Amino acid sequence: MNLLNQKLITPTVIVVLISLIYVAGILLVNNGDPKAFILLGTRFSESAPKGSEGYDGQFAYQIALNPSGAAPYIDVPAYRYQRILYPLTARLLAFGQSGLIPWTLIVINIGAMALGTWATEQLLLHLRVSRWYALVYGLYGGQLLSLRADLNEPLAHAFVQLAMLAWARERRWWAVGAFALAALGKETTLVFLAAYMLYTLSQRMWGWTFRLGLAAIPFVIYQFFLWGWLGSFGVGSGGAGATPFSPVPLAGWLAIAGVSVGAFLIISLVVGPMSILPSIAGLWLSLRTLWWRQLHPFVLCLLLNSVVVLFLPTSTFREPVAMLRLTMGLMAAMLLFGAWRRSRRILNYSVFWIFTNVLLINGVAG
């Protein structure tokens, strides 16, 4: 009986159950309307300059609804269109039926959360660590936020986890394919691909460095397509109102104090323990490990994800919800690094990321 329970009750099953309960609750308070997840604003959907802003999931919805004609309803078209995997998958799953797209956006994210959690479970078991730490990945606040607001992150990061699992199981061409799909889901996942390429370079695995590089080709070609179609590349620091990336570590965060010390302190209470301190710790842990000449892809994943957080723009740091999303890569990298090191301290500290769900109480997911 215990063996049966172990097979039936897993982190993946728990994540799926919690996700379904969460979705049911949102639908219940919104009269069963799946469009409540889109958070559609009138500023872009109705071209009303003084209208409501909505949130980023509305752009995935617009692209899924009309892939070739959504640009007028998007704040920065090329930037949003580069994340094509999620809306295109939603449209395909809905067979192009506009009434089904709000539902398929939800279904895909539940499935992606389950898939990513399952892959994380398998990675933890491969590293001989308790599979239950996969709950950190599956129940991270950024996952449930993405579910609530029809965002790209769950699908993109699920493919990252699958890519790392495929690599660990010596199915490396599958890893190349998964990394390619992840990049088309969200460009920030290229950090993980870069980490694996650096690892193969350090190990003089020249052939696999080249093969991993092939994973970036669809993304690069698509960028040129966007440039020819929409007049600009998609890569950038954000949507409407975004500020440039910071050339100095944490300058984007500190710049908030120049506008409002009060706002800086309030924001720091959230992004400090959630993103800034973990990124500094990740930088220290990864560099120390490299100094000891202990090299593994997870070390480089942690290093690069930590560096990315340090150079984020002010426009990202000033929005805790945006930081919640951008920290997802760092969370996954820290979790797997701790498992690789078999560090109970790192793994146990990682559990605190589950508590980032408190941001959903009064945030966009409320």
C-alpha positions in Angstrom: 0.0 0.0 0.0 2.8 2.4 0.9 4.5 1.6 -2.5 1.3 2.4 -4.3 0.9 5.7 -2.4 4.5 6.6 -3.4 3.7 6.0 -7.0 0.4 7.9 -6.9 1.3 10.8 -4.6 4.3 12.6 -6.1 5.3 16.3 -6.3 4.0 16.4 -9.9 0.5 15.1 -8.8 0.4 17.6 -5.9 1.4 20.5 -8.2 -1.4 19.5 -10.7 -4.0 19.2 -7.9 -3.1 22.6 -6.4 -3.1 24.1 -9.9 -6.6 22.7 -10.7 -7.9 23.9 -7.3 -6.5 27.4 -8.0 -7.9 27.5 -11.5 -11.3 26.3 -10.2 -11.3 29.1 -7.6 -10.5 31.8 -10.1 -13.2 30.5 -12.4 -15.7 30.3 -9.5 -15.3 34.0 -8.6 -15.4 35.0 -12.3 -18.6 33.2 -13.3 -16.7 30.5 -15.1 -15.1 32.9 -17.6 -11.6 31.8 -18.7 -10.9 35.2 -20.1 -10.5 36.3 -16.5 -7.0 34.8 -16.7 -6.0 37.0 -19.6 -6.2 40.3 -17.6 -7.0 42.2 -20.8 -6.6 45.9 -20.6 -8.3 48.5 -22.8 -5.2 50.6 -23.5 -4.0 48.1 -26.1 -7.0 46.0 -26.9 -9.1 49.0 -27.7 -6.3 51.5 -28.4 -7.5 53.7 -25.5 -4.5 55.7 -24.3 -6.1 56.3 -20.9 -7.6 52.9 -20.6 -6.6 50.1 -18.2 -3.2 48.6 -18.7 -3.9 44.9 -18.2 -1.0 42.5 -17.9 1.4 40.6 -20.2 -0.7 37.6 -20.8 -3.0 39.7 -22.9 -0.4 39.8 -25.6 0.0 36.0 -25.7 -3.8 35.9 -26.1 -3.8 38.4 -29.0 -1.1 36.5 -30.8 -2.9 33.2 -30.4 -6.2 34.9 -31.5 -4.7 36.4 -34.7 -1.0 35.4 -35.3 -0.5 37.7 -38.3 -2.6 40.7 -37.2 -2.0 41.1 -33.5 0.6 43.9 -33.7 -1.8 46.8 -33.3 -2.9 45.4 -30.0 0.6 44.9 -28.5 2.8 47.4 -26.7 6.1 46.3 -28.3 5.2 43.9 -31.0 8.6 42.3 -31.8 9.4 41.9 -28.1 6.1 40.0 -27.5 6.1 38.1 -30.8 9.5 36.6 -30.1 7.8 34.5 -27.4 5.8 32.6 -30.0 5.8 29.1 -28.6 3.0 29.6 -26.0 0.4 31.5 -28.0 1.1 29.3 -31.1 0.7 26.1 -29.2 -2.6 27.5 -27.6 -3.9 28.3 -31.1 -3.0 24.8 -32.5 -4.5 23.1 -29.5 -7.7 25.1 -30.0 -7.8 24.2 -33.7 -7.9 28.0 -34.4 -11.3 28.3 -32.6 -11.2 31.7 -30.8 -13.6 30.6 -28.1 -11.3 27.8 -27.1 -8.1 29.8 -26.9 -8.7 31.2 -23.4 -9.1 27.6 -22.2 -6.1 26.2 -24.0 -3.9 28.9 -22.6 -4.8 27.7 -19.1 -4.5 24.0 -20.0 -1.0 24.4 -21.5 0.3 26.1 -18.4 -1.1 23.4 -16.1 0.5 20.8 -18.4 3.8 22.7 -18.5 3.9 23.1 -14.7 3.4 19.3 -14.4 6.0 18.5 -17.1 8.6 20.8 -15.6 8.0 19.4 -12.1 8.2 15.9 -13.4 11.5 16.6 -15.1 12.8 18.3 -12.0 11.8 15.2 -10.0 13.7 13.0 -12.4 16.8 15.2 -12.2 16.7 15.1 -8.4 16.4 11.3 -8.4 19.3 11.1 -10.8 21.3 13.1 -8.3 20.1 10.9 -5.5 18.2 13.6 -3.7 14.6 13.5 -2.4 12.2 14.1 -5.3 10.0 16.2 -2.9 12.3 19.2 -3.4 10.7 19.4 -6.9 7.8 21.1 -5.1 10.1 24.2 -4.9 10.0 24.3 -8.7 6.4 23.4 -9.2 4.9 25.6 -6.5 7.3 28.6 -6.9 5.2 31.8 -6.9 6.2 32.6 -10.5 4.6 29.4 -11.7 1.2 30.1 -10.1 1.4 33.7 -11.2 2.0 32.6 -14.8 -1.0 30.2 -14.5 -3.1 33.1 -13.2 -2.1 35.5 -15.9 -1.6 33.4 -19.0 2.2 33.9 -19.1 5.0 32.2 -21.1 7.2 31.1 -18.3 5.9 27.6 -17.4 6.2 26.3 -20.9 9.6 27.8 -21.6 11.1 26.6 -18.4 9.5 23.2 -18.7 11.6 22.7 -21.9 14.7 23.9 -20.0 14.1 21.2 -17.3 13.5 18.6 -20.0 16.7 19.7 -21.9 18.8 19.2 -18.7 17.1 15.9 -18.0 17.8 14.7 -21.5 21.4 15.7 -21.2 21.8 13.9 -17.9 20.4 10.8 -19.5 22.8 11.1 -22.4 20.1 11.9 -24.9 21.8 15.0 -26.0 20.1 15.6 -29.3 16.8 15.7 -27.4 18.4 18.3 -25.2 19.3 20.4 -28.3 15.7 20.3 -29.4 14.3 21.1 -26.0 16.7 24.1 -25.6 15.6 25.4 -29.1 11.9 25.2 -28.0 12.7 26.9 -24.7 14.3 29.8 -26.5 11.2 30.3 -28.6 9.1 30.2 -25.4 11.1 33.0 -23.7 14.5 34.4 -24.6 15.8 34.4 -21.1 16.1 30.6 -21.2 19.1 31.1 -23.5 21.1 31.6 -20.3 20.8 27.8 -19.7 21.9 27.0 -23.2 24.9 29.3 -22.9 25.8 27.5 -19.6 25.8 24.1 -21.3 27.8 25.4 -24.2 30.4 26.9 -21.8 30.6 23.5 -20.1 31.2 21.6 -23.3 33.9 24.2 -24.3 35.6 23.7 -20.9 35.6 19.9 -21.4 36.8 20.3 -25.0 33.7 18.6 -26.3 33.9 20.8 -29.4 31.3 18.7 -31.4 28.7 19.2 -28.7 29.4 22.8 -28.4 28.6 23.2 -32.0 25.5 21.0 -31.8 24.2 22.9 -28.8 24.8 26.1 -30.8 22.3 24.7 -33.3 19.6 25.1 -30.7 19.9 28.9 -31.0 19.6 28.9 -34.8 15.7 28.9 -34.9 15.7 31.8 -32.4 18.2 33.8 -34.5 16.4 33.1 -37.8 13.1 34.1 -36.1 14.7 37.4 -34.9 15.6 38.3 -38.4 12.1 37.4 -39.5 10.7 39.8 -36.9 13.1 42.5 -38.0 12.0 42.2 -41.6 8.3 42.0 -40.7 7.9 44.4 -37.7 11.0 46.6 -38.2 13.0 45.6 -35.1 14.5 42.6 -33.3 12.6 41.2 -30.4 15.4 41.1 -27.9 15.2 43.9 -25.4 14.9 44.8 -21.7 11.1 44.8 -21.6 7.8 46.0 -23.0 6.3 49.5 -22.8 8.1 51.8 -20.4 11.1 49.5 -20.0 14.5 51.0 -19.0 17.8 49.7 -20.4 19.8 47.0 -18.7 22.1 48.2 -16.0 25.9 48.3 -16.9 26.7 48.2 -13.1 25.7 45.3 -10.8 22.5 46.2 -8.9 22.4 49.7 -10.2 18.9 49.1 -11.6 17.8 48.3 -8.0 19.6 51.2 -6.3 18.3 53.7 -8.9 14.8 53.3 -7.3 16.1 55.0 -4.2 16.9 58.1 -6.3 13.2 58.4 -7.1 11.7 57.4 -3.8 13.4 56.1 -0.7 10.1 54.8 0.7 9.4 52.8 -2.5 12.9 51.5 -2.5 12.6 50.2 1.0 9.2 48.5 0.4 10.4 47.0 -2.9 13.6 45.8 -1.3 11.7 43.9 1.4 10.4 41.7 -1.4 13.1 41.5 -4.1 15.9 41.4 -1.5 15.2 37.9 -0.1 13.5 36.7 -3.3 16.1 37.7 -5.9 19.0 39.9 -4.8 20.4 37.9 -1.9 20.0 34.5 -3.7 21.8 36.0 -6.8 24.7 37.2 -4.6 24.8 33.8 -2.9 24.6 32.0 -6.2 27.5 34.1 -7.5 29.6 33.3 -4.5 28.7 29.6 -4.5 29.4 29.1 -8.2 32.6 31.0 -8.3 33.9 29.2 -5.2 33.1 25.9 -6.8 34.9 26.9 -10.0 37.9 27.9 -7.9 37.9 24.4 -6.5 38.0 23.2 -10.1 34.7 21.3 -9.7 32.9 21.9 -12.9 29.3 20.8 -13.9 26.6 22.4 -16.1 24.6 23.2 -13.0 27.5 25.4 -11.6 27.5 27.4 -14.8 23.7 27.6 -14.9 23.8 29.1 -11.4 26.6 31.5 -12.2 25.0 32.9 -15.3 21.5 33.2 -13.8 22.9 35.0 -10.8 24.8 37.5 -13.1 21.6 38.1 -15.1 19.7 39.2 -12.0 22.4 41.6 -11.0 22.2 43.5 -14.3 18.4 43.7 -14.6 16.9 47.2 -15.5 15.2 49.5 -13.0 11.9 48.9 -14.8 12.1 45.2 -13.7 13.4 45.7 -10.2 10.6 48.2 -9.4 8.0 45.6 -10.2 8.1 42.7 -7.7 5.8 40.6 -9.9 8.3 41.0 -12.8 11.1 40.0 -10.5 9.1 37.0 -9.4 9.0 35.9 -13.1 12.7 36.7 -13.9 13.9 34.8 -10.8 12.5 31.5 -12.0 15.7 30.6 -13.8 17.8 31.4 -10.7 15.4 29.3 -8.5 15.7 26.3 -10.8 19.5 26.7 -11.1 20.0 27.0 -7.3 17.8 24.0 -6.6 19.7 21.8 -9.0 23.1 23.1 -7.9 22.1 22.2 -4.3 21.1 18.8 -5.4 24.3 18.2 -7.3 26.3 19.3 -4.2 23.9 17.3 -2.0 23.8 20.3 0.2 20.8 20.0 2.6 21.3 23.6 3.6 20.9 24.9 0.0 18.0 22.6 -0.7 16.2 23.6 2.5 16.8 27.3 2.0 15.4 26.9 -1.5 12.1 25.8 0.0 11.5 29.4 1.1 10.9 30.3 -2.6 7.5 28.6 -2.2 6.5 31.4 0.1 6.8 33.9 -2.8 3.1 32.9 -3.5 2.2 35.6 -0.9 2.7 38.1 -3.8 -0.3 36.6 -5.5 -2.6 37.7 -2.7 -2.5 41.4 -3.5 -0.7 41.3 -6.9 -2.1 40.8 -10.4 -3.3 37.4 -9.4 -5.7 38.6 -6.8 
